[in-house]
Amino acid sequence: MNYDTVPVMLSGKDLDYLSDMFDWNSIACKKAYHYFNELQNEELKQLVEEIRKVHYDNLNKIIDTINNMGGSNE
């Protein structure tokens, strides 16, 4: 097939990579949440919360990528 423009799609390999990235960030987010609740030092708690937010934002970006790139059946 010849296309005038590149079709918007995610390959199986793309989905595998996104799945791995999601897993890595999910685990990091969960661990940060756990350690946040265990820490007493407010400075460290703030740092761990920032780390958790970064990974949580990454999770949302991955979900957005899948929804925006793979959600079309055109």
mmCIF file of the N, C-alpha and C atoms, coordinates in Angstrom:
data_MODEL
# 
_entry.id   MODEL 
# 
loop_
_atom_site.group_PDB 
_atom_site.id 
_atom_site.type_symbol 
_atom_site.label_atom_id 
_atom_site.label_alt_id 
_atom_site.label_comp_id 
_atom_site.label_asym_id 
_atom_site.label_entity_id 
_atom_site.label_seq_id 
_atom_site.pdbx_PDB_ins_code 
_atom_site.Cartn_x 
_atom_site.Cartn_y 
_atom_site.Cartn_z 
_atom_site.occupancy 
_atom_site.B_iso_or_equiv 
_atom_site.pdbx_formal_charge 
_atom_site.auth_seq_id 
_atom_site.auth_comp_id 
_atom_site.auth_asym_id 
_atom_site.auth_atom_id 
_atom_site.pdbx_PDB_model_num 
ATOM 1   N N  . MET A 1 1  ? 0.830   -1.184 0.000  1.00 0.00 ? 1  MET A N  1 
ATOM 2   C CA . MET A 1 1  ? 0.000   0.000  0.000  1.00 0.00 ? 1  MET A CA 1 
ATOM 3   C C  . MET A 1 1  ? 0.872   1.244  0.000  1.00 0.00 ? 1  MET A C  1 
ATOM 4   N N  . ASN A 1 2  ? 0.446   2.226  -0.732 1.00 0.00 ? 2  ASN A N  1 
ATOM 5   C CA . ASN A 1 2  ? 1.114   3.526  -0.723 1.00 0.00 ? 2  ASN A CA 1 
ATOM 6   C C  . ASN A 1 2  ? 0.227   4.516  0.013  1.00 0.00 ? 2  ASN A C  1 
ATOM 7   N N  . TYR A 1 3  ? 0.842   5.263  0.910  1.00 0.00 ? 3  TYR A N  1 
ATOM 8   C CA . TYR A 1 3  ? 0.116   6.258  1.681  1.00 0.00 ? 3  TYR A CA 1 
ATOM 9   C C  . TYR A 1 3  ? 0.641   7.635  1.345  1.00 0.00 ? 3  TYR A C  1 
ATOM 10  N N  . ASP A 1 4  ? -0.269  8.610  1.252  1.00 0.00 ? 4  ASP A N  1 
ATOM 11  C CA . ASP A 1 4  ? 0.148   9.999  1.096  1.00 0.00 ? 4  ASP A CA 1 
ATOM 12  C C  . ASP A 1 4  ? 0.714   10.534 2.401  1.00 0.00 ? 4  ASP A C  1 
ATOM 13  N N  . THR A 1 5  ? 0.180   10.060 3.508  1.00 0.00 ? 5  THR A N  1 
ATOM 14  C CA . THR A 1 5  ? 0.676   10.418 4.827  1.00 0.00 ? 5  THR A CA 1 
ATOM 15  C C  . THR A 1 5  ? 0.866   9.137  5.634  1.00 0.00 ? 5  THR A C  1 
ATOM 16  N N  . VAL A 1 6  ? 1.699   9.218  6.618  1.00 0.00 ? 6  VAL A N  1 
ATOM 17  C CA . VAL A 1 6  ? 1.951   8.061  7.481  1.00 0.00 ? 6  VAL A CA 1 
ATOM 18  C C  . VAL A 1 6  ? 0.702   7.815  8.326  1.00 0.00 ? 6  VAL A C  1 
ATOM 19  N N  . PRO A 1 7  ? 0.182   6.588  8.351  1.00 0.00 ? 7  PRO A N  1 
ATOM 20  C CA . PRO A 1 7  ? -1.011  6.329  9.149  1.00 0.00 ? 7  PRO A CA 1 
ATOM 21  C C  . PRO A 1 7  ? -0.707  6.444  10.653 1.00 0.00 ? 7  PRO A C  1 
ATOM 22  N N  . VAL A 1 8  ? -1.700  6.888  11.393 1.00 0.00 ? 8  VAL A N  1 
ATOM 23  C CA . VAL A 1 8  ? -1.562  6.999  12.842 1.00 0.00 ? 8  VAL A CA 1 
ATOM 24  C C  . VAL A 1 8  ? -1.885  5.636  13.429 1.00 0.00 ? 8  VAL A C  1 
ATOM 25  N N  . MET A 1 9  ? -0.862  4.994  14.005 1.00 0.00 ? 9  MET A N  1 
ATOM 26  C CA . MET A 1 9  ? -1.065  3.660  14.551 1.00 0.00 ? 9  MET A CA 1 
ATOM 27  C C  . MET A 1 9  ? 0.049   3.320  15.529 1.00 0.00 ? 9  MET A C  1 
ATOM 28  N N  . LEU A 1 10 ? -0.215  2.329  16.339 1.00 0.00 ? 10 LEU A N  1 
ATOM 29  C CA . LEU A 1 10 ? 0.800   1.784  17.234 1.00 0.00 ? 10 LEU A CA 1 
ATOM 30  C C  . LEU A 1 10 ? 1.021   0.336  16.835 1.00 0.00 ? 10 LEU A C  1 
ATOM 31  N N  . SER A 1 11 ? 2.268   -0.040 16.683 1.00 0.00 ? 11 SER A N  1 
ATOM 32  C CA . SER A 1 11 ? 2.573   -1.431 16.344 1.00 0.00 ? 11 SER A CA 1 
ATOM 33  C C  . SER A 1 11 ? 2.585   -2.270 17.621 1.00 0.00 ? 11 SER A C  1 
ATOM 34  N N  . GLY A 1 12 ? 2.627   -3.566 17.463 1.00 0.00 ? 12 GLY A N  1 
ATOM 35  C CA . GLY A 1 12 ? 2.742   -4.455 18.609 1.00 0.00 ? 12 GLY A CA 1 
ATOM 36  C C  . GLY A 1 12 ? 4.006   -4.172 19.404 1.00 0.00 ? 12 GLY A C  1 
ATOM 37  N N  . LYS A 1 13 ? 5.090   -3.882 18.692 1.00 0.00 ? 13 LYS A N  1 
ATOM 38  C CA . LYS A 1 13 ? 6.350   -3.557 19.365 1.00 0.00 ? 13 LYS A CA 1 
ATOM 39  C C  . LYS A 1 13 ? 6.228   -2.252 20.151 1.00 0.00 ? 13 LYS A C  1 
ATOM 40  N N  . ASP A 1 14 ? 5.529   -1.270 19.576 1.00 0.00 ? 14 ASP A N  1 
ATOM 41  C CA . ASP A 1 14 ? 5.284   -0.010 20.288 1.00 0.00 ? 14 ASP A CA 1 
ATOM 42  C C  . ASP A 1 14 ? 4.514   -0.269 21.577 1.00 0.00 ? 14 ASP A C  1 
ATOM 43  N N  . LEU A 1 15 ? 3.469   -1.096 21.485 1.00 0.00 ? 15 LEU A N  1 
ATOM 44  C CA . LEU A 1 15 ? 2.662   -1.399 22.658 1.00 0.00 ? 15 LEU A CA 1 
ATOM 45  C C  . LEU A 1 15 ? 3.456   -2.148 23.718 1.00 0.00 ? 15 LEU A C  1 
ATOM 46  N N  . ASP A 1 16 ? 4.333   -3.051 23.280 1.00 0.00 ? 16 ASP A N  1 
ATOM 47  C CA . ASP A 1 16 ? 5.194   -3.756 24.239 1.00 0.00 ? 16 ASP A CA 1 
ATOM 48  C C  . ASP A 1 16 ? 6.088   -2.777 24.985 1.00 0.00 ? 16 ASP A C  1 
ATOM 49  N N  . TYR A 1 17 ? 6.681   -1.835 24.259 1.00 0.00 ? 17 TYR A N  1 
ATOM 50  C CA . TYR A 1 17 ? 7.564   -0.849 24.886 1.00 0.00 ? 17 TYR A CA 1 
ATOM 51  C C  . TYR A 1 17 ? 6.780   0.055  25.825 1.00 0.00 ? 17 TYR A C  1 
ATOM 52  N N  . LEU A 1 18 ? 5.594   0.512  25.384 1.00 0.00 ? 18 LEU A N  1 
ATOM 53  C CA . LEU A 1 18 ? 4.765   1.353  26.241 1.00 0.00 ? 18 LEU A CA 1 
ATOM 54  C C  . LEU A 1 18 ? 4.320   0.594  27.491 1.00 0.00 ? 18 LEU A C  1 
ATOM 55  N N  . SER A 1 19 ? 4.037   -0.679 27.339 1.00 0.00 ? 19 SER A N  1 
ATOM 56  C CA . SER A 1 19 ? 3.662   -1.515 28.481 1.00 0.00 ? 19 SER A CA 1 
ATOM 57  C C  . SER A 1 19 ? 4.819   -1.600 29.487 1.00 0.00 ? 19 SER A C  1 
ATOM 58  N N  . ASP A 1 20 ? 6.024   -1.808 28.983 1.00 0.00 ? 20 ASP A N  1 
ATOM 59  C CA . ASP A 1 20 ? 7.200   -1.846 29.859 1.00 0.00 ? 20 ASP A CA 1 
ATOM 60  C C  . ASP A 1 20 ? 7.392   -0.515 30.576 1.00 0.00 ? 20 ASP A C  1 
ATOM 61  N N  . MET A 1 21 ? 7.283   0.589  29.831 1.00 0.00 ? 21 MET A N  1 
ATOM 62  C CA . MET A 1 21 ? 7.445   1.913  30.446 1.00 0.00 ? 21 MET A CA 1 
ATOM 63  C C  . MET A 1 21 ? 6.376   2.148  31.502 1.00 0.00 ? 21 MET A C  1 
ATOM 64  N N  . PHE A 1 22 ? 5.150   1.707  31.213 1.00 0.00 ? 22 PHE A N  1 
ATOM 65  C CA . PHE A 1 22 ? 4.076   1.861  32.184 1.00 0.00 ? 22 PHE A CA 1 
ATOM 66  C C  . PHE A 1 22 ? 4.394   1.081  33.457 1.00 0.00 ? 22 PHE A C  1 
ATOM 67  N N  . ASP A 1 23 ? 4.844   -0.153 33.291 1.00 0.00 ? 23 ASP A N  1 
ATOM 68  C CA . ASP A 1 23 ? 5.190   -0.977 34.454 1.00 0.00 ? 23 ASP A CA 1 
ATOM 69  C C  . ASP A 1 23 ? 6.296   -0.350 35.286 1.00 0.00 ? 23 ASP A C  1 
ATOM 70  N N  . TRP A 1 24 ? 7.359   0.149  34.633 1.00 0.00 ? 24 TRP A N  1 
ATOM 71  C CA . TRP A 1 24 ? 8.474   0.761  35.353 1.00 0.00 ? 24 TRP A CA 1 
ATOM 72  C C  . TRP A 1 24 ? 7.997   1.958  36.171 1.00 0.00 ? 24 TRP A C  1 
ATOM 73  N N  . ASN A 1 25 ? 7.203   2.809  35.542 1.00 0.00 ? 25 ASN A N  1 
ATOM 74  C CA . ASN A 1 25 ? 6.732   4.015  36.221 1.00 0.00 ? 25 ASN A CA 1 
ATOM 75  C C  . ASN A 1 25 ? 5.709   3.691  37.302 1.00 0.00 ? 25 ASN A C  1 
ATOM 76  N N  . SER A 1 26 ? 4.887   2.695  37.073 1.00 0.00 ? 26 SER A N  1 
ATOM 77  C CA . SER A 1 26 ? 3.909   2.280  38.070 1.00 0.00 ? 26 SER A CA 1 
ATOM 78  C C  . SER A 1 26 ? 4.609   1.766  39.331 1.00 0.00 ? 26 SER A C  1 
ATOM 79  N N  . ILE A 1 27 ? 5.603   0.931  39.148 1.00 0.00 ? 27 ILE A N  1 
ATOM 80  C CA . ILE A 1 27 ? 6.355   0.394  40.285 1.00 0.00 ? 27 ILE A CA 1 
ATOM 81  C C  . ILE A 1 27 ? 7.060   1.523  41.037 1.00 0.00 ? 27 ILE A C  1 
ATOM 82  N N  . ALA A 1 28 ? 7.697   2.429  40.304 1.00 0.00 ? 28 ALA A N  1 
ATOM 83  C CA . ALA A 1 28 ? 8.403   3.551  40.938 1.00 0.00 ? 28 ALA A CA 1 
ATOM 84  C C  . ALA A 1 28 ? 7.421   4.439  41.699 1.00 0.00 ? 28 ALA A C  1 
ATOM 85  N N  . CYS A 1 29 ? 6.252   4.670  41.142 1.00 0.00 ? 29 CYS A N  1 
ATOM 86  C CA . CYS A 1 29 ? 5.234   5.495  41.787 1.00 0.00 ? 29 CYS A CA 1 
ATOM 87  C C  . CYS A 1 29 ? 4.751   4.826  43.079 1.00 0.00 ? 29 CYS A C  1 
ATOM 88  N N  . LYS A 1 30 ? 4.505   3.535  43.015 1.00 0.00 ? 30 LYS A N  1 
ATOM 89  C CA . LYS A 1 30 ? 4.057   2.795  44.198 1.00 0.00 ? 30 LYS A CA 1 
ATOM 90  C C  . LYS A 1 30 ? 5.126   2.781  45.291 1.00 0.00 ? 30 LYS A C  1 
ATOM 91  N N  . LYS A 1 31 ? 6.378   2.595  44.895 1.00 0.00 ? 31 LYS A N  1 
ATOM 92  C CA . LYS A 1 31 ? 7.456   2.592  45.887 1.00 0.00 ? 31 LYS A CA 1 
ATOM 93  C C  . LYS A 1 31 ? 7.621   3.963  46.525 1.00 0.00 ? 31 LYS A C  1 
ATOM 94  N N  . ALA A 1 32 ? 7.529   5.012  45.720 1.00 0.00 ? 32 ALA A N  1 
ATOM 95  C CA . ALA A 1 32 ? 7.638   6.364  46.265 1.00 0.00 ? 32 ALA A CA 1 
ATOM 96  C C  . ALA A 1 32 ? 6.504   6.623  47.243 1.00 0.00 ? 32 ALA A C  1 
ATOM 97  N N  . TYR A 1 33 ? 5.301   6.192  46.909 1.00 0.00 ? 33 TYR A N  1 
ATOM 98  C CA . TYR A 1 33 ? 4.160   6.365  47.805 1.00 0.00 ? 33 TYR A CA 1 
ATOM 99  C C  . TYR A 1 33 ? 4.400   5.626  49.120 1.00 0.00 ? 33 TYR A C  1 
ATOM 100 N N  . HIS A 1 34 ? 4.910   4.405  49.022 1.00 0.00 ? 34 HIS A N  1 
ATOM 101 C CA . HIS A 1 34 ? 5.200   3.616  50.218 1.00 0.00 ? 34 HIS A CA 1 
ATOM 102 C C  . HIS A 1 34 ? 6.225   4.331  51.101 1.00 0.00 ? 34 HIS A C  1 
ATOM 103 N N  . TYR A 1 35 ? 7.336   4.758  50.511 1.00 0.00 ? 35 TYR A N  1 
ATOM 104 C CA . TYR A 1 35 ? 8.388   5.395  51.305 1.00 0.00 ? 35 TYR A CA 1 
ATOM 105 C C  . TYR A 1 35 ? 7.950   6.752  51.851 1.00 0.00 ? 35 TYR A C  1 
ATOM 106 N N  . PHE A 1 36 ? 7.107   7.451  51.111 1.00 0.00 ? 36 PHE A N  1 
ATOM 107 C CA . PHE A 1 36 ? 6.573   8.721  51.609 1.00 0.00 ? 36 PHE A CA 1 
ATOM 108 C C  . PHE A 1 36 ? 5.866   8.498  52.945 1.00 0.00 ? 36 PHE A C  1 
ATOM 109 N N  . ASN A 1 37 ? 5.091   7.432  53.017 1.00 0.00 ? 37 ASN A N  1 
ATOM 110 C CA . ASN A 1 37 ? 4.348   7.136  54.246 1.00 0.00 ? 37 ASN A CA 1 
ATOM 111 C C  . ASN A 1 37 ? 5.239   6.623  55.372 1.00 0.00 ? 37 ASN A C  1 
ATOM 112 N N  . GLU A 1 38 ? 6.420   6.142  55.050 1.00 0.00 ? 38 GLU A N  1 
ATOM 113 C CA . GLU A 1 38 ? 7.335   5.606  56.061 1.00 0.00 ? 38 GLU A CA 1 
ATOM 114 C C  . GLU A 1 38 ? 8.296   6.663  56.626 1.00 0.00 ? 38 GLU A C  1 
ATOM 115 N N  . LEU A 1 39 ? 8.543   7.702  55.869 1.00 0.00 ? 39 LEU A N  1 
ATOM 116 C CA . LEU A 1 39 ? 9.541   8.694  56.262 1.00 0.00 ? 39 LEU A CA 1 
ATOM 117 C C  . LEU A 1 39 ? 9.019   9.642  57.334 1.00 0.00 ? 39 LEU A C  1 
ATOM 118 N N  . GLN A 1 40 ? 9.927   10.111 58.165 1.00 0.00 ? 40 GLN A N  1 
ATOM 119 C CA . GLN A 1 40 ? 9.618   11.108 59.185 1.00 0.00 ? 40 GLN A CA 1 
ATOM 120 C C  . GLN A 1 40 ? 10.186  12.479 58.803 1.00 0.00 ? 40 GLN A C  1 
ATOM 121 N N  . ASN A 1 41 ? 11.291  12.486 58.078 1.00 0.00 ? 41 ASN A N  1 
ATOM 122 C CA . ASN A 1 41 ? 11.975  13.719 57.691 1.00 0.00 ? 41 ASN A CA 1 
ATOM 123 C C  . ASN A 1 41 ? 11.154  14.434 56.608 1.00 0.00 ? 41 ASN A C  1 
ATOM 124 N N  . GLU A 1 42 ? 10.697  15.648 56.912 1.00 0.00 ? 42 GLU A N  1 
ATOM 125 C CA . GLU A 1 42 ? 9.828   16.388 55.982 1.00 0.00 ? 42 GLU A CA 1 
ATOM 126 C C  . GLU A 1 42 ? 10.526  16.740 54.668 1.00 0.00 ? 42 GLU A C  1 
ATOM 127 N N  . GLU A 1 43 ? 11.805  17.027 54.734 1.00 0.00 ? 43 GLU A N  1 
ATOM 128 C CA . GLU A 1 43 ? 12.556  17.359 53.512 1.00 0.00 ? 43 GLU A CA 1 
ATOM 129 C C  . GLU A 1 43 ? 12.616  16.148 52.572 1.00 0.00 ? 43 GLU A C  1 
ATOM 130 N N  . LEU A 1 44 ? 12.888  14.979 53.147 1.00 0.00 ? 44 LEU A N  1 
ATOM 131 C CA . LEU A 1 44 ? 12.907  13.760 52.342 1.00 0.00 ? 44 LEU A CA 1 
ATOM 132 C C  . LEU A 1 44 ? 11.519  13.401 51.830 1.00 0.00 ? 44 LEU A C  1 
ATOM 133 N N  . LYS A 1 45 ? 10.500  13.625 52.655 1.00 0.00 ? 45 LYS A N  1 
ATOM 134 C CA . LYS A 1 45 ? 9.127   13.353 52.229 1.00 0.00 ? 45 LYS A CA 1 
ATOM 135 C C  . LYS A 1 45 ? 8.760   14.205 51.021 1.00 0.00 ? 45 LYS A C  1 
ATOM 136 N N  . GLN A 1 46 ? 9.182   15.472 51.049 1.00 0.00 ? 46 GLN A N  1 
ATOM 137 C CA . GLN A 1 46 ? 8.895   16.376 49.936 1.00 0.00 ? 46 GLN A CA 1 
ATOM 138 C C  . GLN A 1 46 ? 9.597   15.888 48.661 1.00 0.00 ? 46 GLN A C  1 
ATOM 139 N N  . LEU A 1 47 ? 10.840  15.468 48.775 1.00 0.00 ? 47 LEU A N  1 
ATOM 140 C CA . LEU A 1 47 ? 11.586  14.959 47.630 1.00 0.00 ? 47 LEU A CA 1 
ATOM 141 C C  . LEU A 1 47 ? 10.935  13.700 47.069 1.00 0.00 ? 47 LEU A C  1 
ATOM 142 N N  . VAL A 1 48 ? 10.547  12.780 47.942 1.00 0.00 ? 48 VAL A N  1 
ATOM 143 C CA . VAL A 1 48 ? 9.908   11.542 47.496 1.00 0.00 ? 48 VAL A CA 1 
ATOM 144 C C  . VAL A 1 48 ? 8.562   11.837 46.839 1.00 0.00 ? 48 VAL A C  1 
ATOM 145 N N  . GLU A 1 49 ? 7.837   12.822 47.350 1.00 0.00 ? 49 GLU A N  1 
ATOM 146 C CA . GLU A 1 49 ? 6.560   13.201 46.732 1.00 0.00 ? 49 GLU A CA 1 
ATOM 147 C C  . GLU A 1 49 ? 6.782   13.777 45.341 1.00 0.00 ? 49 GLU A C  1 
ATOM 148 N N  . GLU A 1 50 ? 7.824   14.555 45.151 1.00 0.00 ? 50 GLU A N  1 
ATOM 149 C CA . GLU A 1 50 ? 8.151   15.076 43.818 1.00 0.00 ? 50 GLU A CA 1 
ATOM 150 C C  . GLU A 1 50 ? 8.486   13.938 42.858 1.00 0.00 ? 50 GLU A C  1 
ATOM 151 N N  . ILE A 1 51 ? 9.213   12.954 43.345 1.00 0.00 ? 51 ILE A N  1 
ATOM 152 C CA . ILE A 1 51 ? 9.554   11.780 42.530 1.00 0.00 ? 51 ILE A CA 1 
ATOM 153 C C  . ILE A 1 51 ? 8.282   11.029 42.145 1.00 0.00 ? 51 ILE A C  1 
ATOM 154 N N  . ARG A 1 52 ? 7.376   10.853 43.113 1.00 0.00 ? 52 ARG A N  1 
ATOM 155 C CA . ARG A 1 52 ? 6.114   10.165 42.832 1.00 0.00 ? 52 ARG A CA 1 
ATOM 156 C C  . ARG A 1 52 ? 5.314   10.909 41.767 1.00 0.00 ? 52 ARG A C  1 
ATOM 157 N N  . LYS A 1 53 ? 5.282   12.239 41.862 1.00 0.00 ? 53 LYS A N  1 
ATOM 158 C CA . LYS A 1 53 ? 4.535   13.038 40.889 1.00 0.00 ? 53 LYS A CA 1 
ATOM 159 C C  . LYS A 1 53 ? 5.110   12.889 39.479 1.00 0.00 ? 53 LYS A C  1 
ATOM 160 N N  . VAL A 1 54 ? 6.430   12.839 39.366 1.00 0.00 ? 54 VAL A N  1 
ATOM 161 C CA . VAL A 1 54 ? 7.063   12.661 38.053 1.00 0.00 ? 54 VAL A CA 1 
ATOM 162 C C  . VAL A 1 54 ? 6.622   11.337 37.429 1.00 0.00 ? 54 VAL A C  1 
ATOM 163 N N  . HIS A 1 55 ? 6.664   10.275 38.218 1.00 0.00 ? 55 HIS A N  1 
ATOM 164 C CA . HIS A 1 55 ? 6.279   8.972  37.692 1.00 0.00 ? 55 HIS A CA 1 
ATOM 165 C C  . HIS A 1 55 ? 4.784   8.894  37.406 1.00 0.00 ? 55 HIS A C  1 
ATOM 166 N N  . TYR A 1 56 ? 3.982   9.540  38.238 1.00 0.00 ? 56 TYR A N  1 
ATOM 167 C CA . TYR A 1 56 ? 2.538   9.579  38.006 1.00 0.00 ? 56 TYR A CA 1 
ATOM 168 C C  . TYR A 1 56 ? 2.233   10.335 36.711 1.00 0.00 ? 56 TYR A C  1 
ATOM 169 N N  . ASP A 1 57 ? 2.911   11.452 36.482 1.00 0.00 ? 57 ASP A N  1 
ATOM 170 C CA . ASP A 1 57 ? 2.742   12.205 35.235 1.00 0.00 ? 57 ASP A CA 1 
ATOM 171 C C  . ASP A 1 57 ? 3.160   11.361 34.034 1.00 0.00 ? 57 ASP A C  1 
ATOM 172 N N  . ASN A 1 58 ? 4.238   10.595 34.181 1.00 0.00 ? 58 ASN A N  1 
ATOM 173 C CA . ASN A 1 58 ? 4.670   9.707  33.105 1.00 0.00 ? 58 ASN A CA 1 
ATOM 174 C C  . ASN A 1 58 ? 3.600   8.670  32.788 1.00 0.00 ? 58 ASN A C  1 
ATOM 175 N N  . LEU A 1 59 ? 2.961   8.128  33.823 1.00 0.00 ? 59 LEU A N  1 
ATOM 176 C CA . LEU A 1 59 ? 1.886   7.155  33.607 1.00 0.00 ? 59 LEU A CA 1 
ATOM 177 C C  . LEU A 1 59 ? 0.763   7.777  32.779 1.00 0.00 ? 59 LEU A C  1 
ATOM 178 N N  . ASN A 1 60 ? 0.387   8.992  33.122 1.00 0.00 ? 60 ASN A N  1 
ATOM 179 C CA . ASN A 1 60 ? -0.683  9.666  32.373 1.00 0.00 ? 60 ASN A CA 1 
ATOM 180 C C  . ASN A 1 60 ? -0.272  9.968  30.932 1.00 0.00 ? 60 ASN A C  1 
ATOM 181 N N  . LYS A 1 61 ? 0.987   10.302 30.720 1.00 0.00 ? 61 LYS A N  1 
ATOM 182 C CA . LYS A 1 61 ? 1.462   10.558 29.354 1.00 0.00 ? 61 LYS A CA 1 
ATOM 183 C C  . LYS A 1 61 ? 1.422   9.283  28.518 1.00 0.00 ? 61 LYS A C  1 
ATOM 184 N N  . ILE A 1 62 ? 1.763   8.159  29.123 1.00 0.00 ? 62 ILE A N  1 
ATOM 185 C CA . ILE A 1 62 ? 1.724   6.883  28.414 1.00 0.00 ? 62 ILE A CA 1 
ATOM 186 C C  . ILE A 1 62 ? 0.282   6.540  28.047 1.00 0.00 ? 62 ILE A C  1 
ATOM 187 N N  . ILE A 1 63 ? -0.626  6.723  28.994 1.00 0.00 ? 63 ILE A N  1 
ATOM 188 C CA . ILE A 1 63 ? -2.038  6.457  28.716 1.00 0.00 ? 63 ILE A CA 1 
ATOM 189 C C  . ILE A 1 63 ? -2.550  7.376  27.615 1.00 0.00 ? 63 ILE A C  1 
ATOM 190 N N  . ASP A 1 64 ? -2.195  8.655  27.661 1.00 0.00 ? 64 ASP A N  1 
ATOM 191 C CA . ASP A 1 64 ? -2.599  9.597  26.614 1.00 0.00 ? 64 ASP A CA 1 
ATOM 192 C C  . ASP A 1 64 ? -2.050  9.189  25.255 1.00 0.00 ? 64 ASP A C  1 
ATOM 193 N N  . THR A 1 65 ? -0.811  8.728  25.225 1.00 0.00 ? 65 THR A N  1 
ATOM 194 C CA . THR A 1 65 ? -0.203  8.287  23.970 1.00 0.00 ? 65 THR A CA 1 
ATOM 195 C C  . THR A 1 65 ? -0.991  7.127  23.377 1.00 0.00 ? 65 THR A C  1 
ATOM 196 N N  . ILE A 1 66 ? -1.326  6.169  24.202 1.00 0.00 ? 66 ILE A N  1 
ATOM 197 C CA . ILE A 1 66 ? -2.088  5.012  23.716 1.00 0.00 ? 66 ILE A CA 1 
ATOM 198 C C  . ILE A 1 66 ? -3.470  5.448  23.243 1.00 0.00 ? 66 ILE A C  1 
ATOM 199 N N  . ASN A 1 67 ? -4.137  6.294  24.018 1.00 0.00 ? 67 ASN A N  1 
ATOM 200 C CA . ASN A 1 67 ? -5.479  6.758  23.637 1.00 0.00 ? 67 ASN A CA 1 
ATOM 201 C C  . ASN A 1 67 ? -5.473  7.583  22.358 1.00 0.00 ? 67 ASN A C  1 
ATOM 202 N N  . ASN A 1 68 ? -4.466  8.433  22.193 1.00 0.00 ? 68 ASN A N  1 
ATOM 203 C CA . ASN A 1 68 ? -4.428  9.320  21.031 1.00 0.00 ? 68 ASN A CA 1 
ATOM 204 C C  . ASN A 1 68 ? -3.878  8.661  19.781 1.00 0.00 ? 68 ASN A C  1 
ATOM 205 N N  . MET A 1 69 ? -2.963  7.730  19.934 1.00 0.00 ? 69 MET A N  1 
ATOM 206 C CA . MET A 1 69 ? -2.344  7.103  18.763 1.00 0.00 ? 69 MET A CA 1 
ATOM 207 C C  . MET A 1 69 ? -3.060  5.818  18.343 1.00 0.00 ? 69 MET A C  1 
ATOM 208 N N  . GLY A 1 70 ? -3.541  5.076  19.292 1.00 0.00 ? 70 GLY A N  1 
ATOM 209 C CA . GLY A 1 70 ? -4.104  3.780  18.972 1.00 0.00 ? 70 GLY A CA 1 
ATOM 210 C C  . GLY A 1 70 ? -5.603  3.717  19.033 1.00 0.00 ? 70 GLY A C  1 
ATOM 211 N N  . GLY A 1 71 ? -6.243  4.812  19.360 1.00 0.00 ? 71 GLY A N  1 
ATOM 212 C CA . GLY A 1 71 ? -7.683  4.781  19.548 1.00 0.00 ? 71 GLY A CA 1 
ATOM 213 C C  . GLY A 1 71 ? -8.508  4.909  18.300 1.00 0.00 ? 71 GLY A C  1 
ATOM 214 N N  . SER A 1 72 ? -7.891  5.198  17.187 1.00 0.00 ? 72 SER A N  1 
ATOM 215 C CA . SER A 1 72 ? -8.629  5.410  15.946 1.00 0.00 ? 72 SER A CA 1 
ATOM 216 C C  . SER A 1 72 ? -8.674  4.130  15.120 1.00 0.00 ? 72 SER A C  1 
ATOM 217 N N  . ASN A 1 73 ? -9.852  3.832  14.559 1.00 0.00 ? 73 ASN A N  1 
ATOM 218 C CA . ASN A 1 73 ? -10.006 2.664  13.689 1.00 0.00 ? 73 ASN A CA 1 
ATOM 219 C C  . ASN A 1 73 ? -10.163 3.060  12.231 1.00 0.00 ? 73 ASN A C  1 
ATOM 220 N N  . GLU A 1 74 ? -9.673  4.221  11.882 1.00 0.00 ? 74 GLU A N  1 
ATOM 221 C CA . GLU A 1 74 ? -9.837  4.708  10.504 1.00 0.00 ? 74 GLU A CA 1 
ATOM 222 C C  . GLU A 1 74 ? -8.932  3.988  9.552  1.00 0.00 ? 74 GLU A C  1 
# 
